[in-house]
């Protein structure tokens, strides 16, 4: 959990990098449903065999947020943005090569703890009506002051109306799919689909807000060390 000094430092960085001070990107989480109701959804595929690896979300012009399990031991990935559910070659989709992948340093494949990662993009994304970033909260306590801070949620079989599982024509069971909630007129990413429990068959999500202080500096390409 970020202390006051960390929060001030991140706010300063966000303002310098055109963030809102609350969200990583100023104009995030807004979709034109007539064009694309999930303009932040990204397909991550292998360049070697064009195989689908997982999904993710565009969070700014240079990074896609997904799971560590998706990026771990993967090489030469590319991302499809826009309307990629039917074809990767149409006027409504864009293909961008991936570069450096950040996998959480404390990721444990055996327990799925810290199952979160970032895939860098080789070129900046140009925002359009059908390609836009989802909102990432810099300091979750600003929006969810009493929310429970846990690494993973489990048992999500039926989702409250406040949560959005729209997957843009893709299977909602794909690893990396976002769980979002509305904040005023914007969509804020709340979770990332990590896996499905073999016993309960419940979908288990990585808690994004717990990892805000890991996501933000890396997404801004800033080497910042917070005090313990």
ABEGO torsion letter per residue (X at the ends): XBBAAAAAAAAAAAAAAGBAGABABABBGBBBAAABABAABBBBBBAAAGBBABBBBBABAABBBBBAAAABGBBGBBBBBEBAAABABBAABBBBBBBBBBBBAABBAAAGBGBBBBBBBABBBBBBAABBBBBBBABAAAABAABBBBABBBGBABBBAABBABAGGBBAABBGBBBBBBBEABBBBABBBABBBAAAGBBBBBBAAAAAAAAAAAAAGBBBBBBX
